[in-house]
């Protein structure tokens, strides 16, 4: 199965960032918007996923990758907070 690995990373990292950042609104619409903006901004990383291997790969990623991902998510959070769709 082909999967955008960034989707998995964002799903994993976003809840922590939201907790730290204290979103003005954390409804489904805003969360989905943040995910969409983040995934559009970051370069997709397609992988072939097999059961079990997908998640363990997270820990192997380097700091630069993690920093870029966090920055991408923070940019998206800012955008959505400044301009919520509802
Ligand atoms: Zn909202």
PDB file of the backbone (N, CA, C, O) and the ligand in Angstrom, with CONECT records:
HET     ZN  A 101       1
ATOM      1  N   UNK A   1       0.841  -1.193   0.000  1.00  0.00           N
ATOM      2  CA  UNK A   1       0.000   0.000   0.000  1.00  0.00           C
ATOM      3  C   UNK A   1       0.880   1.248   0.000  1.00  0.00           C
ATOM      4  O   UNK A   1       1.807   1.372   0.800  1.00  0.00           O
ATOM      5  N   UNK A   2       0.574   2.162  -0.906  1.00  0.00           N
ATOM      6  CA  UNK A   2       1.354   3.391  -0.995  1.00  0.00           C
ATOM      7  C   UNK A   2       0.793   4.423  -0.031  1.00  0.00           C
ATOM      8  O   UNK A   2      -0.415   4.651   0.032  1.00  0.00           O
ATOM      9  N   UNK A   3       1.695   5.039   0.717  1.00  0.00           N
ATOM     10  CA  UNK A   3       1.237   5.994   1.714  1.00  0.00           C
ATOM     11  C   UNK A   3       2.182   7.182   1.801  1.00  0.00           C
ATOM     12  O   UNK A   3       3.394   7.021   1.656  1.00  0.00           O
ATOM     13  N   UNK A   4       1.649   8.353   2.032  1.00  0.00           N
ATOM     14  CA  UNK A   4       2.495   9.508   2.264  1.00  0.00           C
ATOM     15  C   UNK A   4       2.942   9.481   3.731  1.00  0.00           C
ATOM     16  O   UNK A   4       2.158   9.698   4.655  1.00  0.00           O
ATOM     17  N   UNK A   5       4.221   9.209   3.893  1.00  0.00           N
ATOM     18  CA  UNK A   5       4.748   9.060   5.244  1.00  0.00           C
ATOM     19  C   UNK A   5       4.543  10.317   6.085  1.00  0.00           C
ATOM     20  O   UNK A   5       4.390  10.244   7.304  1.00  0.00           O
ATOM     21  N   UNK A   6       4.543  11.472   5.416  1.00  0.00           N
ATOM     22  CA  UNK A   6       4.364  12.732   6.141  1.00  0.00           C
ATOM     23  C   UNK A   6       3.012  12.767   6.870  1.00  0.00           C
ATOM     24  O   UNK A   6       2.869  13.390   7.923  1.00  0.00           O
ATOM     25  N   UNK A   7       2.044  12.093   6.289  1.00  0.00           N
ATOM     26  CA  UNK A   7       0.730  12.039   6.922  1.00  0.00           C
ATOM     27  C   UNK A   7       0.815  11.374   8.294  1.00  0.00           C
ATOM     28  O   UNK A   7       0.204  11.824   9.263  1.00  0.00           O
ATOM     29  N   UNK A   8       1.584  10.300   8.348  1.00  0.00           N
ATOM     30  CA  UNK A   8       1.751   9.569   9.595  1.00  0.00           C
ATOM     31  C   UNK A   8       2.492  10.432  10.611  1.00  0.00           C
ATOM     32  O   UNK A   8       2.132  10.484  11.787  1.00  0.00           O
ATOM     33  N   UNK A   9       3.539  11.111  10.128  1.00  0.00           N
ATOM     34  CA  UNK A   9       4.334  11.953  11.018  1.00  0.00           C
ATOM     35  C   UNK A   9       3.474  13.074  11.591  1.00  0.00           C
ATOM     36  O   UNK A   9       3.520  13.350  12.789  1.00  0.00           O
ATOM     37  N   UNK A  10       2.690  13.717  10.728  1.00  0.00           N
ATOM     38  CA  UNK A  10       1.864  14.835  11.189  1.00  0.00           C
ATOM     39  C   UNK A  10       0.825  14.348  12.201  1.00  0.00           C
ATOM     40  O   UNK A  10       0.600  14.995  13.224  1.00  0.00           O
ATOM     41  N   UNK A  11       0.203  13.225  11.919  1.00  0.00           N
ATOM     42  CA  UNK A  11      -0.773  12.651  12.859  1.00  0.00           C
ATOM     43  C   UNK A  11      -0.131  12.407  14.219  1.00  0.00           C
ATOM     44  O   UNK A  11      -0.771  12.545  15.261  1.00  0.00           O
ATOM     45  N   UNK A  12       1.132  12.046  14.185  1.00  0.00           N
ATOM     46  CA  UNK A  12       1.838  11.695  15.412  1.00  0.00           C
ATOM     47  C   UNK A  12       2.278  12.929  16.193  1.00  0.00           C
ATOM     48  O   UNK A  12       2.193  12.955  17.421  1.00  0.00           O
ATOM     49  N   UNK A  13       2.744  13.940  15.488  1.00  0.00           N
ATOM     50  CA  UNK A  13       3.362  15.103  16.128  1.00  0.00           C
ATOM     51  C   UNK A  13       2.331  16.170  16.489  1.00  0.00           C
ATOM     52  O   UNK A  13       2.472  16.867  17.493  1.00  0.00           O
ATOM     53  N   UNK A  14       1.301  16.287  15.666  1.00  0.00           N
ATOM     54  CA  UNK A  14       0.337  17.372  15.833  1.00  0.00           C
ATOM     55  C   UNK A  14      -0.319  17.432  17.225  1.00  0.00           C
ATOM     56  O   UNK A  14      -0.402  18.516  17.803  1.00  0.00           O
ATOM     57  N   UNK A  15      -0.782  16.311  17.773  1.00  0.00           N
ATOM     58  CA  UNK A  15      -1.433  16.395  19.089  1.00  0.00           C
ATOM     59  C   UNK A  15      -0.533  17.008  20.166  1.00  0.00           C
ATOM     60  O   UNK A  15      -1.012  17.764  21.011  1.00  0.00           O
ATOM     61  N   UNK A  16       0.753  16.692  20.143  1.00  0.00           N
ATOM     62  CA  UNK A  16       1.702  17.251  21.117  1.00  0.00           C
ATOM     63  C   UNK A  16       1.833  18.758  20.930  1.00  0.00           C
ATOM     64  O   UNK A  16       1.814  19.519  21.898  1.00  0.00           O
ATOM     65  N   UNK A  17       1.965  19.179  19.677  1.00  0.00           N
ATOM     66  CA  UNK A  17       2.134  20.606  19.396  1.00  0.00           C
ATOM     67  C   UNK A  17       0.888  21.384  19.789  1.00  0.00           C
ATOM     68  O   UNK A  17       0.979  22.503  20.295  1.00  0.00           O
ATOM     69  N   UNK A  18      -0.266  20.792  19.555  1.00  0.00           N
ATOM     70  CA  UNK A  18      -1.518  21.460  19.909  1.00  0.00           C
ATOM     71  C   UNK A  18      -1.595  21.657  21.424  1.00  0.00           C
ATOM     72  O   UNK A  18      -2.031  22.702  21.908  1.00  0.00           O
ATOM     73  N   UNK A  19      -1.170  20.648  22.149  1.00  0.00           N
ATOM     74  CA  UNK A  19      -1.199  20.730  23.612  1.00  0.00           C
ATOM     75  C   UNK A  19      -0.284  21.844  24.110  1.00  0.00           C
ATOM     76  O   UNK A  19      -0.650  22.615  24.997  1.00  0.00           O
ATOM     77  N   UNK A  20       0.917  21.916  23.524  1.00  0.00           N
ATOM     78  CA  UNK A  20       1.880  22.938  23.913  1.00  0.00           C
ATOM     79  C   UNK A  20       1.406  24.334  23.543  1.00  0.00           C
ATOM     80  O   UNK A  20       1.547  25.292  24.304  1.00  0.00           O
ATOM     81  N   UNK A  21       0.841  24.412  22.350  1.00  0.00           N
ATOM     82  CA  UNK A  21       0.542  25.713  21.776  1.00  0.00           C
ATOM     83  C   UNK A  21      -0.782  26.276  22.267  1.00  0.00           C
ATOM     84  O   UNK A  21      -1.001  27.484  22.185  1.00  0.00           O
ATOM     85  N   UNK A  22      -1.656  25.441  22.766  1.00  0.00           N
ATOM     86  CA  UNK A  22      -2.991  25.863  23.184  1.00  0.00           C
ATOM     87  C   UNK A  22      -3.731  26.606  22.069  1.00  0.00           C
ATOM     88  O   UNK A  22      -3.804  27.834  22.049  1.00  0.00           O
ATOM     89  N   UNK A  23      -4.260  25.838  21.173  1.00  0.00           N
ATOM     90  CA  UNK A  23      -4.990  26.404  20.039  1.00  0.00           C
ATOM     91  C   UNK A  23      -6.183  27.228  20.491  1.00  0.00           C
ATOM     92  O   UNK A  23      -6.844  26.905  21.478  1.00  0.00           O
ATOM     93  N   UNK A  24      -6.446  28.306  19.747  1.00  0.00           N
ATOM     94  CA  UNK A  24      -7.643  29.097  20.021  1.00  0.00           C
ATOM     95  C   UNK A  24      -8.876  28.243  19.793  1.00  0.00           C
ATOM     96  O   UNK A  24      -9.860  28.336  20.528  1.00  0.00           O
ATOM     97  N   UNK A  25      -8.810  27.424  18.782  1.00  0.00           N
ATOM     98  CA  UNK A  25      -9.919  26.529  18.480  1.00  0.00           C
ATOM     99  C   UNK A  25      -9.334  25.200  18.032  1.00  0.00           C
ATOM    100  O   UNK A  25      -8.494  25.157  17.133  1.00  0.00           O
ATOM    101  N   UNK A  26      -9.774  24.123  18.655  1.00  0.00           N
ATOM    102  CA  UNK A  26      -9.241  22.826  18.240  1.00  0.00           C
ATOM    103  C   UNK A  26     -10.364  21.900  17.763  1.00  0.00           C
ATOM    104  O   UNK A  26     -10.361  20.696  18.022  1.00  0.00           O
ATOM    105  N   UNK A  27     -11.317  22.503  17.063  1.00  0.00           N
ATOM    106  CA  UNK A  27     -12.406  21.698  16.510  1.00  0.00           C
ATOM    107  C   UNK A  27     -11.907  20.896  15.306  1.00  0.00           C
ATOM    108  O   UNK A  27     -10.800  21.112  14.812  1.00  0.00           O
ATOM    109  N   UNK A  28     -12.730  19.989  14.860  1.00  0.00           N
ATOM    110  CA  UNK A  28     -12.382  19.106  13.742  1.00  0.00           C
ATOM    111  C   UNK A  28     -11.985  19.889  12.494  1.00  0.00           C
ATOM    112  O   UNK A  28     -11.034  19.525  11.801  1.00  0.00           O
ATOM    113  N   UNK A  29     -12.718  20.965  12.212  1.00  0.00           N
ATOM    114  CA  UNK A  29     -12.455  21.743  10.996  1.00  0.00           C
ATOM    115  C   UNK A  29     -11.059  22.346  11.043  1.00  0.00           C
ATOM    116  O   UNK A  29     -10.297  22.238  10.082  1.00  0.00           O
ATOM    117  N   UNK A  30     -10.723  22.983  12.166  1.00  0.00           N
ATOM    118  CA  UNK A  30      -9.413  23.625  12.292  1.00  0.00           C
ATOM    119  C   UNK A  30      -8.289  22.592  12.256  1.00  0.00           C
ATOM    120  O   UNK A  30      -7.265  22.807  11.608  1.00  0.00           O
ATOM    121  N   UNK A  31      -8.479  21.476  12.948  1.00  0.00           N
ATOM    122  CA  UNK A  31      -7.445  20.438  12.955  1.00  0.00           C
ATOM    123  C   UNK A  31      -7.214  19.905  11.541  1.00  0.00           C
ATOM    124  O   UNK A  31      -6.072  19.739  11.114  1.00  0.00           O
ATOM    125  N   UNK A  32      -8.288  19.641  10.828  1.00  0.00           N
ATOM    126  CA  UNK A  32      -8.155  19.127   9.460  1.00  0.00           C
ATOM    127  C   UNK A  32      -7.480  20.169   8.562  1.00  0.00           C
ATOM    128  O   UNK A  32      -6.676  19.820   7.698  1.00  0.00           O
ATOM    129  N   UNK A  33      -7.804  21.426   8.768  1.00  0.00           N
ATOM    130  CA  UNK A  33      -7.170  22.494   7.996  1.00  0.00           C
ATOM    131  C   UNK A  33      -5.673  22.547   8.267  1.00  0.00           C
ATOM    132  O   UNK A  33      -4.867  22.680   7.347  1.00  0.00           O
ATOM    133  N   UNK A  34      -5.318  22.444   9.523  1.00  0.00           N
ATOM    134  CA  UNK A  34      -3.895  22.465   9.894  1.00  0.00           C
ATOM    135  C   UNK A  34      -3.168  21.309   9.209  1.00  0.00           C
ATOM    136  O   UNK A  34      -2.078  21.486   8.664  1.00  0.00           O
ATOM    137  N   UNK A  35      -3.777  20.132   9.241  1.00  0.00           N
ATOM    138  CA  UNK A  35      -3.159  18.968   8.600  1.00  0.00           C
ATOM    139  C   UNK A  35      -3.011  19.191   7.099  1.00  0.00           C
ATOM    140  O   UNK A  35      -1.961  18.899   6.525  1.00  0.00           O
ATOM    141  N   UNK A  36      -4.060  19.707   6.466  1.00  0.00           N
ATOM    142  CA  UNK A  36      -4.030  19.904   5.016  1.00  0.00           C
ATOM    143  C   UNK A  36      -2.950  20.913   4.628  1.00  0.00           C
ATOM    144  O   UNK A  36      -2.183  20.684   3.692  1.00  0.00           O
ATOM    145  N   UNK A  37      -2.895  22.033   5.354  1.00  0.00           N
ATOM    146  CA  UNK A  37      -1.903  23.070   5.036  1.00  0.00           C
ATOM    147  C   UNK A  37      -0.500  22.523   5.245  1.00  0.00           C
ATOM    148  O   UNK A  37       0.385  22.736   4.417  1.00  0.00           O
ATOM    149  N   UNK A  38      -0.297  21.817   6.356  1.00  0.00           N
ATOM    150  CA  UNK A  38       1.017  21.246   6.639  1.00  0.00           C
ATOM    151  C   UNK A  38       1.445  20.308   5.519  1.00  0.00           C
ATOM    152  O   UNK A  38       2.567  20.394   5.021  1.00  0.00           O
ATOM    153  N   UNK A  39       0.543  19.413   5.126  1.00  0.00           N
ATOM    154  CA  UNK A  39       0.910  18.413   4.125  1.00  0.00           C
ATOM    155  C   UNK A  39       1.109  19.036   2.748  1.00  0.00           C
ATOM    156  O   UNK A  39       1.861  18.503   1.932  1.00  0.00           O
ATOM    157  N   UNK A  40       0.452  20.142   2.484  1.00  0.00           N
ATOM    158  CA  UNK A  40       0.677  20.840   1.218  1.00  0.00           C
ATOM    159  C   UNK A  40       2.011  21.574   1.226  1.00  0.00           C
ATOM    160  O   UNK A  40       2.648  21.722   0.183  1.00  0.00           O
ATOM    161  N   UNK A  41       2.435  22.034   2.397  1.00  0.00           N
ATOM    162  CA  UNK A  41       3.689  22.781   2.485  1.00  0.00           C
ATOM    163  C   UNK A  41       4.914  21.882   2.508  1.00  0.00           C
ATOM    164  O   UNK A  41       5.950  22.210   1.931  1.00  0.00           O
ATOM    165  N   UNK A  42       4.786  20.746   3.180  1.00  0.00           N
ATOM    166  CA  UNK A  42       5.940  19.867   3.309  1.00  0.00           C
ATOM    167  C   UNK A  42       6.034  18.946   2.096  1.00  0.00           C
ATOM    168  O   UNK A  42       5.031  18.599   1.472  1.00  0.00           O
ATOM    169  N   UNK A  43       7.255  18.568   1.788  1.00  0.00           N
ATOM    170  CA  UNK A  43       7.448  17.660   0.660  1.00  0.00           C
ATOM    171  C   UNK A  43       6.895  16.285   1.020  1.00  0.00           C
ATOM    172  O   UNK A  43       7.232  15.746   2.074  1.00  0.00           O
ATOM    173  N   UNK A  44       6.054  15.710   0.168  1.00  0.00           N
ATOM    174  CA  UNK A  44       5.535  14.380   0.486  1.00  0.00           C
ATOM    175  C   UNK A  44       6.643  13.338   0.439  1.00  0.00           C
ATOM    176  O   UNK A  44       7.621  13.487  -0.294  1.00  0.00           O
ATOM    177  N   UNK A  45       6.482  12.300   1.216  1.00  0.00           N
ATOM    178  CA  UNK A  45       7.481  11.235   1.249  1.00  0.00           C
ATOM    179  C   UNK A  45       6.725   9.922   1.130  1.00  0.00           C
ATOM    180  O   UNK A  45       6.229   9.383   2.119  1.00  0.00           O
ATOM    181  N   UNK A  46       6.645   9.422  -0.081  1.00  0.00           N
ATOM    182  CA  UNK A  46       5.841   8.226  -0.282  1.00  0.00           C
ATOM    183  C   UNK A  46       6.621   6.969   0.058  1.00  0.00           C
ATOM    184  O   UNK A  46       7.777   6.790  -0.326  1.00  0.00           O
ATOM    185  N   UNK A  47       5.941   6.116   0.787  1.00  0.00           N
ATOM    186  CA  UNK A  47       6.560   4.849   1.168  1.00  0.00           C
ATOM    187  C   UNK A  47       5.578   3.723   0.860  1.00  0.00           C
ATOM    188  O   UNK A  47       4.372   3.940   0.746  1.00  0.00           O
ATOM    189  N   UNK A  48       6.113   2.540   0.731  1.00  0.00           N
ATOM    190  CA  UNK A  48       5.273   1.362   0.636  1.00  0.00           C
ATOM    191  C   UNK A  48       5.175   0.805   2.043  1.00  0.00           C
ATOM    192  O   UNK A  48       6.174   0.413   2.646  1.00  0.00           O
ATOM    193  N   UNK A  49       3.968   0.778   2.548  1.00  0.00           N
ATOM    194  CA  UNK A  49       3.832   0.388   3.950  1.00  0.00           C
ATOM    195  C   UNK A  49       3.461  -1.082   4.089  1.00  0.00           C
ATOM    196  O   UNK A  49       2.597  -1.603   3.385  1.00  0.00           O
ATOM    197  N   UNK A  50       4.137  -1.714   5.006  1.00  0.00           N
ATOM    198  CA  UNK A  50       3.789  -3.063   5.424  1.00  0.00           C
ATOM    199  C   UNK A  50       3.470  -2.987   6.897  1.00  0.00           C
ATOM    200  O   UNK A  50       3.966  -2.117   7.613  1.00  0.00           O
ATOM    201  N   UNK A  51       2.651  -3.888   7.332  1.00  0.00           N
ATOM    202  CA  UNK A  51       2.270  -3.871   8.745  1.00  0.00           C
ATOM    203  C   UNK A  51       3.501  -3.856   9.644  1.00  0.00           C
ATOM    204  O   UNK A  51       4.430  -4.640   9.447  1.00  0.00           O
ATOM    205  N   UNK A  52       3.504  -2.981  10.611  1.00  0.00           N
ATOM    206  CA  UNK A  52       4.559  -3.046  11.620  1.00  0.00           C
ATOM    207  C   UNK A  52       5.751  -2.146  11.362  1.00  0.00           C
ATOM    208  O   UNK A  52       6.332  -1.615  12.308  1.00  0.00           O
ATOM    209  N   UNK A  53       6.131  -1.959  10.102  1.00  0.00           N
ATOM    210  CA  UNK A  53       7.367  -1.211   9.888  1.00  0.00           C
ATOM    211  C   UNK A  53       7.148   0.294   9.872  1.00  0.00           C
ATOM    212  O   UNK A  53       8.080   1.065  10.100  1.00  0.00           O
ATOM    213  N   UNK A  54       5.918   0.708   9.604  1.00  0.00           N
ATOM    214  CA  UNK A  54       5.689   2.123   9.374  1.00  0.00           C
ATOM    215  C   UNK A  54       6.058   2.963  10.586  1.00  0.00           C
ATOM    216  O   UNK A  54       6.801   3.939  10.482  1.00  0.00           O
ATOM    217  N   UNK A  55       5.538   2.577  11.711  1.00  0.00           N
ATOM    218  CA  UNK A  55       5.684   3.449  12.861  1.00  0.00           C
ATOM    219  C   UNK A  55       7.093   3.479  13.417  1.00  0.00           C
ATOM    220  O   UNK A  55       7.571   4.530  13.843  1.00  0.00           O
ATOM    221  N   UNK A  56       7.753   2.351  13.418  1.00  0.00           N
ATOM    222  CA  UNK A  56       9.093   2.281  14.015  1.00  0.00           C
ATOM    223  C   UNK A  56      10.077   3.165  13.258  1.00  0.00           C
ATOM    224  O   UNK A  56      11.106   3.564  13.803  1.00  0.00           O
ATOM    225  N   UNK A  57       9.760   3.471  12.001  1.00  0.00           N
ATOM    226  CA  UNK A  57      10.673   4.308  11.214  1.00  0.00           C
ATOM    227  C   UNK A  57      10.812   5.722  11.771  1.00  0.00           C
ATOM    228  O   UNK A  57      11.828   6.384  11.565  1.00  0.00           O
ATOM    229  N   UNK A  58       9.786   6.171  12.474  1.00  0.00           N
ATOM    230  CA  UNK A  58       9.789   7.524  13.016  1.00  0.00           C
ATOM    231  C   UNK A  58      11.060   7.857  13.777  1.00  0.00           C
ATOM    232  O   UNK A  58      11.648   8.922  13.592  1.00  0.00           O
ATOM    233  N   UNK A  59      11.471   6.955  14.618  1.00  0.00           N
ATOM    234  CA  UNK A  59      12.616   7.211  15.491  1.00  0.00           C
ATOM    235  C   UNK A  59      13.928   7.313  14.739  1.00  0.00           C
ATOM    236  O   UNK A  59      14.904   7.846  15.267  1.00  0.00           O
ATOM    237  N   UNK A  60      13.966   6.815  13.532  1.00  0.00           N
ATOM    238  CA  UNK A  60      15.210   6.838  12.775  1.00  0.00           C
ATOM    239  C   UNK A  60      15.420   8.175  12.065  1.00  0.00           C
ATOM    240  O   UNK A  60      16.506   8.459  11.560  1.00  0.00           O
ATOM    241  N   UNK A  61      14.382   8.978  12.036  1.00  0.00           N
ATOM    242  CA  UNK A  61      14.486  10.225  11.292  1.00  0.00           C
ATOM    243  C   UNK A  61      15.388  11.214  12.009  1.00  0.00           C
ATOM    244  O   UNK A  61      15.445  11.246  13.238  1.00  0.00           O
ATOM    245  N   UNK A  62      16.083  12.012  11.233  1.00  0.00           N
ATOM    246  CA  UNK A  62      17.065  12.895  11.849  1.00  0.00           C
ATOM    247  C   UNK A  62      16.447  14.188  12.378  1.00  0.00           C
ATOM    248  O   UNK A  62      15.290  14.506  12.102  1.00  0.00           O
ATOM    249  N   UNK A  63      17.236  14.906  13.130  1.00  0.00           N
ATOM    250  CA  UNK A  63      16.757  16.120  13.790  1.00  0.00           C
ATOM    251  C   UNK A  63      16.333  17.203  12.812  1.00  0.00           C
ATOM    252  O   UNK A  63      15.359  17.920  13.043  1.00  0.00           O
ATOM    253  N   UNK A  64      17.074  17.313  11.719  1.00  0.00           N
ATOM    254  CA  UNK A  64      16.728  18.336  10.734  1.00  0.00           C
ATOM    255  C   UNK A  64      15.332  18.080  10.184  1.00  0.00           C
ATOM    256  O   UNK A  64      14.531  19.002  10.028  1.00  0.00           O
ATOM    257  N   UNK A  65      15.055  16.818   9.894  1.00  0.00           N
ATOM    258  CA  UNK A  65      13.738  16.449   9.396  1.00  0.00           C
ATOM    259  C   UNK A  65      12.669  16.796  10.422  1.00  0.00           C
ATOM    260  O   UNK A  65      11.636  17.371  10.079  1.00  0.00           O
ATOM    261  N   UNK A  66      12.916  16.448  11.677  1.00  0.00           N
ATOM    262  CA  UNK A  66      11.937  16.738  12.728  1.00  0.00           C
ATOM    263  C   UNK A  66      11.717  18.235  12.882  1.00  0.00           C
ATOM    264  O   UNK A  66      10.586  18.693  13.044  1.00  0.00           O
ATOM    265  N   UNK A  67      12.813  18.998  12.828  1.00  0.00           N
ATOM    266  CA  UNK A  67      12.708  20.453  12.975  1.00  0.00           C
ATOM    267  C   UNK A  67      11.897  21.046  11.832  1.00  0.00           C
ATOM    268  O   UNK A  67      11.053  21.914  12.054  1.00  0.00           O
ATOM    269  N   UNK A  68      12.147  20.582  10.610  1.00  0.00           N
ATOM    270  CA  UNK A  68      11.399  21.085   9.450  1.00  0.00           C
ATOM    271  C   UNK A  68       9.917  20.750   9.574  1.00  0.00           C
ATOM    272  O   UNK A  68       9.051  21.561   9.247  1.00  0.00           O
ATOM    273  N   UNK A  69       9.648  19.553  10.047  1.00  0.00           N
ATOM    274  CA  UNK A  69       8.255  19.124  10.180  1.00  0.00           C
ATOM    275  C   UNK A  69       7.531  19.968  11.210  1.00  0.00           C
ATOM    276  O   UNK A  69       6.412  20.422  10.971  1.00  0.00           O
ATOM    277  N   UNK A  70       8.167  20.181  12.361  1.00  0.00           N
ATOM    278  CA  UNK A  70       7.557  20.980  13.412  1.00  0.00           C
ATOM    279  C   UNK A  70       7.327  22.404  12.919  1.00  0.00           C
ATOM    280  O   UNK A  70       6.282  22.998  13.185  1.00  0.00           O
ATOM    281  N   UNK A  71       8.316  22.955  12.195  1.00  0.00           N
ATOM    282  CA  UNK A  71       8.165  24.309  11.682  1.00  0.00           C
ATOM    283  C   UNK A  71       6.983  24.375  10.708  1.00  0.00           C
ATOM    284  O   UNK A  71       6.200  25.325  10.738  1.00  0.00           O
ATOM    285  N   UNK A  72       6.862  23.371   9.857  1.00  0.00           N
ATOM    286  CA  UNK A  72       5.758  23.318   8.903  1.00  0.00           C
ATOM    287  C   UNK A  72       4.412  23.290   9.602  1.00  0.00           C
ATOM    288  O   UNK A  72       3.471  23.963   9.181  1.00  0.00           O
ATOM    289  N   UNK A  73       4.321  22.509  10.671  1.00  0.00           N
ATOM    290  CA  UNK A  73       3.060  22.416  11.410  1.00  0.00           C
ATOM    291  C   UNK A  73       2.763  23.740  12.116  1.00  0.00           C
ATOM    292  O   UNK A  73       1.620  24.197  12.127  1.00  0.00           O
ATOM    293  N   UNK A  74       3.793  24.355  12.707  1.00  0.00           N
ATOM    294  CA  UNK A  74       3.580  25.630  13.405  1.00  0.00           C
ATOM    295  C   UNK A  74       3.109  26.720  12.439  1.00  0.00           C
ATOM    296  O   UNK A  74       2.254  27.535  12.785  1.00  0.00           O
ATOM    297  N   UNK A  75       3.669  26.729  11.237  1.00  0.00           N
ATOM    298  CA  UNK A  75       3.227  27.692  10.215  1.00  0.00           C
ATOM    299  C   UNK A  75       1.745  27.483   9.912  1.00  0.00           C
ATOM    300  O   UNK A  75       0.982  28.442   9.798  1.00  0.00           O
ATOM    301  N   UNK A  76       1.356  26.232   9.786  1.00  0.00           N
ATOM    302  CA  UNK A  76      -0.037  25.911   9.468  1.00  0.00           C
ATOM    303  C   UNK A  76      -0.959  26.327  10.619  1.00  0.00           C
ATOM    304  O   UNK A  76      -2.047  26.856  10.391  1.00  0.00           O
ATOM    305  N   UNK A  77      -0.518  26.085  11.850  1.00  0.00           N
ATOM    306  CA  UNK A  77      -1.317  26.474  13.017  1.00  0.00           C
ATOM    307  C   UNK A  77      -1.540  27.981  13.011  1.00  0.00           C
ATOM    308  O   UNK A  77      -2.648  28.460  13.253  1.00  0.00           O
ATOM    309  N   UNK A  78      -0.461  28.726  12.728  1.00  0.00           N
ATOM    310  CA  UNK A  78      -0.571  30.184  12.709  1.00  0.00           C
ATOM    311  C   UNK A  78      -1.569  30.633  11.655  1.00  0.00           C
ATOM    312  O   UNK A  78      -2.424  31.481  11.911  1.00  0.00           O
ATOM    313  N   UNK A  79      -1.449  30.053  10.464  1.00  0.00           N
ATOM    314  CA  UNK A  79      -2.340  30.418   9.363  1.00  0.00           C
ATOM    315  C   UNK A  79      -3.802  30.176   9.726  1.00  0.00           C
ATOM    316  O   UNK A  79      -4.661  31.023   9.479  1.00  0.00           O
ATOM    317  N   UNK A  80      -4.073  29.023  10.307  1.00  0.00           N
ATOM    318  CA  UNK A  80      -5.463  28.678  10.630  1.00  0.00           C
ATOM    319  C   UNK A  80      -5.988  29.570  11.751  1.00  0.00           C
ATOM    320  O   UNK A  80      -7.154  29.965  11.739  1.00  0.00           O
ATOM    321  N   UNK A  81      -5.130  29.886  12.714  1.00  0.00           N
ATOM    322  CA  UNK A  81      -5.585  30.730  13.825  1.00  0.00           C
ATOM    323  C   UNK A  81      -5.864  32.155  13.356  1.00  0.00           C
ATOM    324  O   UNK A  81      -6.797  32.806  13.826  1.00  0.00           O
ATOM    325  N   UNK A  82      -5.043  32.626  12.423  1.00  0.00           N
ATOM    326  CA  UNK A  82      -5.254  33.981  11.916  1.00  0.00           C
ATOM    327  C   UNK A  82      -6.466  34.053  11.013  1.00  0.00           C
ATOM    328  O   UNK A  82      -7.098  35.101  10.881  1.00  0.00           O
ATOM    329  N   UNK A  83      -6.778  32.950  10.404  1.00  0.00           N
ATOM    330  CA  UNK A  83      -7.832  32.964   9.384  1.00  0.00           C
ATOM    331  C   UNK A  83      -8.669  31.679   9.441  1.00  0.00           C
ATOM    332  O   UNK A  83      -8.659  30.884   8.502  1.00  0.00           O
ATOM    333  N   UNK A  84      -9.392  31.486  10.550  1.00  0.00           N
ATOM    334  CA  UNK A  84     -10.197  30.261  10.676  1.00  0.00           C
ATOM    335  C   UNK A  84     -11.349  30.256   9.675  1.00  0.00           C
ATOM    336  O   UNK A  84     -11.853  31.306   9.279  1.00  0.00           O
ATOM    337  N   UNK A  85     -11.747  29.065   9.282  1.00  0.00           N
ATOM    338  CA  UNK A  85     -12.764  28.957   8.230  1.00  0.00           C
ATOM    339  C   UNK A  85     -14.188  29.049   8.774  1.00  0.00           C
ATOM    340  O   UNK A  85     -15.152  28.892   8.024  1.00  0.00           O
ATOM    341  N   UNK A  86     -14.320  29.303  10.070  1.00  0.00           N
ATOM    342  CA  UNK A  86     -15.674  29.375  10.617  1.00  0.00           C
ATOM    343  C   UNK A  86     -15.755  30.406  11.707  1.00  0.00           C
ATOM    344  O   UNK A  86     -16.822  30.607  12.288  1.00  0.00           O
TER     345      UNK A  86
HETATM  346 ZN    ZN A 101     -12.341  25.550  14.783  1.00  0.00          ZN
END
